[in-house]
Amino acid sequence: MKKHFTKFLVGFFLALFVCGCKNNIFQQEKSFEELTTVEEKVEFQMRHLTIEEKIGQMLISSYRSSEMDDTLKNALLKNQPGGFILFKENFSNYEDTLKLIEEIKSTSKIPMFISIDQEGGIVQRLKELDDDLVTIIPPMSIVGEKKSPELAYQLGKTMAEELQVFGINVDFAPVLDVLDTADNQVIGNRSFGTDAEMVSLLGNALAKGLKDSGVIPVVKHFPGHGSAVIDSHLDLPVLTKTKEELLTKDLIPFQKAMDEGIDIIMVGHLAIPSITGNQEPSSLSKALVTDFLKEELSYDGLVVTDALNMGAITNHYKEKEIYEMAINAGVDLLLMPKNSTKAIEYIKESIEEGVISTESIDCSVRKILTLKYEKLKNNTLPRDMLGSIEHQNLIDAYFK
């Protein structure tokens, strides 16, 4: 009897101990709303996201419409992309554009990169608004002629403040390509000029203006399109420069950006055989992205591809192959996959086949989430910031 009673007591207290441990475990798992640090939020998401949702965080999708139709809504809800890029077709009037962007954001349980190409000159999507006169930013070649880092900084600040009227938090600017040939078809007056040190000084001042005013700048197009004569929208440029030539000119602005803590670098679709040993596009090359950019140049921020619908890569690689090569190269964000649903399916399939590792996905997603919870702002600025007197006075003072 005594023996049975002892067993009972042991079993009873063991059950209490196990139950207590379980309760402690449950108590330790806070809801996301209770979390306070960036690290806690990131690790919570990493534990709870499915593999499809993790892949989705690596995609920046696009859709050319000024309203949230069922096709867009269903795609966003299904794929949960990490970001969305706006083009001129997404802009109508102030009210409808603001509504569209708010609806896009509302489909995601994780903050989204709402991005845009707002460089100035011929590339500034915001000027497509029907009913508001936004501040028109001159081409960067004209800014380069002024040789004023203070002007460049104020232009970055102006751009950021007007983007934030709509809650846009990422700008694919500035262009840090050093113009190196009059035959350049893709950069032209988008560059600050031909002097690498001046491009570096002005480009990084503009990036700082964006960043200080709440918009994440994305410097582009690493390692430099300035001497390319083929437009990468159409086909793959192949640069014959040596690594030493690149380091002493084209890469100077990018190295300065890294020194100043740039969060995202866009890698262009151009081949650099002197670095990669072949004619693979930089955006898909492990030798360029991981071995050179991340390891040799010690860059630890996010890497985004140029748009994945450009002829430089679509003319030479199949869709699934593009995703595999980019991720295995060390890229973190895939800009404008042909179809986000299909991209997730292809990448998941490649993981199951052992072509892409889950570790590489987790590494990128952890970095993406960290930047989002550290830097993304969820506020918008008032409408009267668009084309404000202060902004217009800046333009008039330097360019009129």
C-alpha positions in Angstrom: 0.0 0.0 0.0 2.8 2.4 1.0 4.6 1.5 -2.3 1.5 2.4 -4.4 1.0 5.6 -2.4 4.6 6.6 -3.1 4.1 6.0 -6.8 1.0 8.1 -6.7 2.7 11.0 -5.0 5.6 10.8 -7.5 3.2 10.7 -10.4 1.1 13.5 -9.0 4.1 15.9 -8.5 5.6 15.0 -11.8 2.3 15.9 -13.5 2.2 19.2 -11.6 5.8 19.8 -12.7 5.0 19.1 -16.4 1.9 21.1 -16.3 3.8 24.0 -14.7 6.5 23.8 -17.4 3.8 23.9 -20.1 2.2 26.9 -18.4 5.5 28.7 -18.3 6.0 28.0 -22.0 2.6 29.4 -22.8 3.3 32.4 -20.6 6.6 33.0 -22.4 4.9 33.2 -25.8 3.7 36.8 -25.9 1.3 38.1 -28.6 3.0 40.2 -31.3 1.4 43.3 -29.9 3.1 42.8 -26.6 6.6 42.7 -28.1 8.7 45.8 -27.8 12.1 45.2 -29.4 13.0 44.8 -33.0 14.7 41.5 -32.3 11.6 40.1 -30.5 9.4 41.1 -33.4 11.7 39.6 -36.0 12.1 36.3 -34.2 8.3 36.0 -33.6 7.7 36.4 -37.3 10.4 33.9 -38.2 8.8 31.3 -35.9 5.3 31.8 -37.3 5.7 32.6 -41.1 5.2 29.7 -43.5 7.8 29.0 -46.1 5.5 30.6 -48.7 5.2 33.7 -46.6 8.9 33.9 -46.1 9.5 33.7 -49.9 6.8 36.4 -50.3 8.8 38.8 -48.1 11.5 38.6 -50.7 9.3 39.8 -53.5 8.5 43.4 -54.6 5.5 43.1 -56.8 3.9 45.5 -59.3 0.5 46.0 -60.9 -0.3 48.7 -63.4 -3.7 50.0 -62.2 -5.0 53.1 -60.3 -7.5 51.1 -58.3 -7.6 48.0 -56.1 -9.4 45.5 -58.3 -10.1 41.9 -57.5 -7.0 40.6 -59.3 -4.7 42.8 -57.4 -6.4 42.3 -54.0 -6.4 38.5 -54.4 -2.8 38.4 -55.5 -1.7 40.5 -52.5 -3.7 38.5 -50.0 -2.4 35.2 -51.4 1.2 36.0 -51.9 1.9 38.5 -49.0 4.7 40.2 -50.9 7.3 42.1 -48.9 6.9 45.2 -51.1 5.1 46.9 -53.9 6.5 49.3 -56.5 4.4 52.1 -57.9 4.4 53.2 -61.6 2.7 56.1 -63.4 -0.3 53.9 -64.0 -0.9 53.6 -60.3 -1.4 57.4 -59.9 -4.6 59.2 -60.5 -5.9 62.0 -58.3 -4.7 62.6 -54.7 -7.7 60.9 -52.9 -7.8 57.8 -55.1 -4.0 57.3 -55.1 -3.9 57.6 -51.3 -6.7 55.1 -51.0 -5.0 52.7 -53.4 -1.8 52.7 -51.4 -3.6 52.4 -48.0 -5.5 49.4 -49.4 -2.3 47.8 -50.6 -0.8 48.1 -47.2 -3.9 46.8 -45.5 -3.5 43.4 -47.2 -0.3 42.5 -45.3 0.2 41.5 -41.7 3.8 42.7 -42.0 4.8 46.3 -42.9 5.4 46.7 -46.6 8.0 48.4 -48.6 5.9 50.8 -50.7 8.5 51.8 -53.3 8.9 54.1 -56.3 11.4 55.4 -58.8 11.5 59.0 -57.9 14.9 60.2 -59.2 14.2 63.5 -60.8 14.4 64.4 -64.4 12.7 61.9 -66.7 12.2 59.4 -63.9 9.7 60.8 -61.3 6.4 58.9 -61.1 4.8 61.4 -58.6 4.3 64.0 -61.3 1.6 61.7 -62.8 -0.9 63.0 -60.3 -3.9 64.5 -62.0 -4.9 67.2 -59.5 -1.8 68.3 -57.6 1.2 70.2 -58.7 4.1 68.4 -57.2 7.6 69.7 -57.0 9.4 68.9 -60.3 13.0 67.8 -59.6 15.5 68.6 -62.3 17.7 65.9 -63.9 20.7 64.9 -61.8 23.1 66.0 -64.5 21.9 69.6 -63.8 22.2 69.1 -60.1 25.7 67.8 -60.7 26.6 71.1 -62.4 25.8 73.0 -59.2 28.3 71.0 -57.3 26.5 71.6 -54.0 26.0 68.8 -51.5 23.7 71.0 -49.5 21.4 71.4 -52.6 21.5 67.6 -53.1 20.6 67.0 -49.5 17.7 69.4 -49.6 16.4 67.8 -52.9 16.5 64.4 -51.1 14.6 65.9 -48.2 12.0 67.5 -50.6 11.5 64.2 -52.4 11.0 62.3 -49.2 8.5 64.8 -47.8 6.3 64.6 -50.9 6.6 60.8 -51.1 5.5 60.6 -47.5 2.2 62.3 -48.3 1.2 58.9 -49.7 3.0 56.7 -47.2 5.7 55.8 -49.7 8.7 54.6 -47.7 11.3 53.4 -50.2 12.8 55.3 -53.1 14.9 53.6 -55.8 17.2 56.6 -55.9 19.8 58.1 -56.2 21.6 56.9 -59.3 25.3 56.5 -58.4 26.4 55.5 -61.9 29.4 57.6 -63.0 28.8 58.6 -66.7 31.7 57.3 -68.7 30.6 57.4 -72.3 28.4 59.7 -74.5 26.9 56.6 -76.1 25.3 55.5 -72.8 21.6 54.6 -73.6 20.2 53.9 -70.2 21.8 56.4 -67.7 22.4 59.7 -69.6 21.3 62.7 -67.6 20.1 60.5 -64.7 23.8 60.6 -63.5 25.3 63.4 -61.5 28.1 63.5 -64.0 31.5 62.1 -65.1 33.5 62.9 -62.0 33.4 59.9 -59.6 34.2 62.0 -56.5 31.4 64.5 -57.3 28.9 61.8 -58.1 29.8 60.3 -54.7 29.5 63.6 -52.9 26.2 64.6 -54.4 24.6 61.2 -54.7 25.2 60.3 -51.1 24.1 63.8 -49.9 20.8 63.2 -51.7 20.5 59.7 -50.2 21.1 61.2 -46.7 18.3 63.8 -47.4 15.9 61.0 -48.2 17.0 58.9 -45.2 16.9 61.7 -42.7 13.4 62.6 -43.8 12.0 59.1 -43.3 12.4 57.4 -46.8 14.8 54.5 -47.3 17.1 55.3 -50.3 18.2 52.5 -52.7 21.4 53.4 -54.4 21.8 52.0 -58.0 23.0 50.4 -60.2 25.9 48.5 -58.6 28.6 48.1 -59.8 27.9 50.9 -62.3 26.2 51.3 -65.7 28.1 54.4 -66.6 30.2 52.9 -69.4 27.5 50.6 -70.8 26.4 51.2 -74.4 23.6 48.6 -74.4 20.3 49.4 -72.5 19.8 46.5 -70.1 16.0 46.8 -70.6 16.7 45.3 -74.0 19.8 43.1 -73.6 22.8 42.4 -71.4 25.6 45.0 -71.4 29.1 43.5 -71.0 31.7 45.8 -69.5 35.4 45.2 -70.3 36.7 47.2 -67.4 39.1 45.6 -65.0 38.4 45.4 -61.3 41.0 48.0 -60.6 39.4 50.4 -63.1 36.1 49.9 -61.4 37.5 50.4 -57.9 39.2 53.7 -59.0 36.1 55.2 -60.6 32.7 53.4 -60.9 32.7 51.9 -57.4 33.7 55.1 -55.5 30.2 56.4 -54.9 29.0 52.9 -53.8 31.8 52.5 -51.4 31.0 55.8 -49.9 27.4 54.8 -49.6 28.4 51.6 -47.8 30.7 53.6 -45.5 27.7 55.8 -44.6 25.5 52.8 -43.8 23.2 52.5 -46.8 20.5 50.0 -46.2 19.7 48.8 -49.7 21.9 48.5 -52.8 20.4 47.6 -56.2 22.5 45.4 -58.4 22.2 46.0 -62.1 21.8 43.5 -65.0 25.3 43.9 -66.5 28.1 41.4 -67.0 31.6 42.2 -65.5 33.9 39.3 -66.6 36.9 40.8 -64.8 35.1 40.1 -61.5 32.9 37.1 -62.3 35.1 35.2 -64.8 32.1 34.8 -67.1 29.2 36.7 -68.7 26.6 36.1 -66.0 24.6 39.3 -65.1 25.9 40.9 -61.9 22.4 40.5 -60.4 22.5 36.7 -60.8 26.2 36.2 -60.0 27.4 34.8 -56.6 30.9 35.9 -57.5 29.6 39.5 -57.8 27.0 39.7 -55.1 28.4 37.5 -52.3 32.1 37.1 -53.0 32.7 40.7 -54.2 30.0 43.0 -52.7 29.3 41.2 -49.4 32.7 39.7 -48.6 35.4 41.7 -50.3 33.7 45.1 -49.9 32.1 44.1 -46.5 28.6 45.2 -47.3 26.0 43.8 -44.9 22.8 45.5 -45.9 20.1 44.3 -48.3 20.7 43.6 -51.9 17.8 44.0 -54.5 17.9 43.1 -58.1 17.0 45.5 -60.9 13.6 44.7 -62.4 13.4 41.0 -63.3 11.3 41.6 -66.4 14.3 43.3 -68.3 15.7 41.8 -71.5 19.2 41.6 -70.1 18.1 38.5 -68.2 14.8 37.3 -69.7 16.5 36.9 -73.1 19.0 34.5 -71.6 17.4 32.6 -68.7 14.2 30.8 -67.9 12.0 32.3 -65.2 12.7 29.6 -62.5 16.4 29.8 -63.3 16.4 33.5 -62.7 15.0 33.1 -59.2 17.4 30.3 -58.4 20.5 32.2 -59.6 19.5 35.4 -57.9 18.9 33.8 -54.5 21.9 31.6 -54.7 24.0 34.7 -55.7 23.1 36.3 -52.3 20.3 38.6 -53.4 17.7 39.4 -50.7 14.9 41.1 -52.6 13.5 40.2 -56.1 12.2 43.2 -57.8 9.2 42.7 -60.1 9.1 39.0 -60.7 7.1 38.1 -63.8 4.3 36.6 -61.6 4.5 36.6 -57.9 2.3 33.5 -57.4 4.4 31.6 -59.9 7.6 32.9 -58.3 6.7 31.6 -54.9 5.8 28.2 -56.4 9.1 28.0 -58.4 11.2 29.0 -55.4 9.4 26.6 -53.0 9.9 23.8 -55.7 13.6 24.7 -55.9 13.9 24.4 -52.1 12.3 21.0 -52.1 14.7 20.0 -54.9 17.7 21.1 -52.8 18.7 23.8 -55.3 18.0 26.7 -52.9 18.6 26.3 -49.1 16.1 27.3 -46.4 19.0 28.9 -44.6 19.5 31.4 -47.4 15.8 32.2 -47.4 15.8 32.7 -43.6 18.9 34.9 -43.7 17.4 37.2 -46.2 14.0 37.3 -44.5 15.5 38.1 -41.1 17.4 41.0 -42.6 14.3 42.3 -44.4 12.2 42.1 -41.3 14.9 43.8 -39.2 15.0 46.8 -41.6 11.3 47.0 -41.7 10.8 47.1 -37.9 13.8 49.4 -37.5 13.2 52.0 -40.2 9.7 51.9 -41.8 7.4 54.7 -40.8 3.6 54.3 -40.9 2.7 57.9 -41.0 1.7 60.2 -43.8 2.4 63.9 -44.2 -0.4 66.5 -45.1 -1.4 67.1 -48.7 -0.2 70.6 -48.7 3.4 69.3 -48.6 3.0 68.6 -52.3 4.6 71.4 -54.3 4.9 73.5 -51.1 6.2 77.0 -51.1 9.3 75.9 -49.3 10.0 73.2 -51.9 9.3 75.5 -54.8 11.6 78.2 -53.4 14.4 75.6 -53.3 14.0 74.9 -57.0 13.6 78.5 -57.9 16.7 79.5 -56.0 19.0 77.1 -57.8 17.4 76.4 -61.2 15.4 79.5 -62.3 
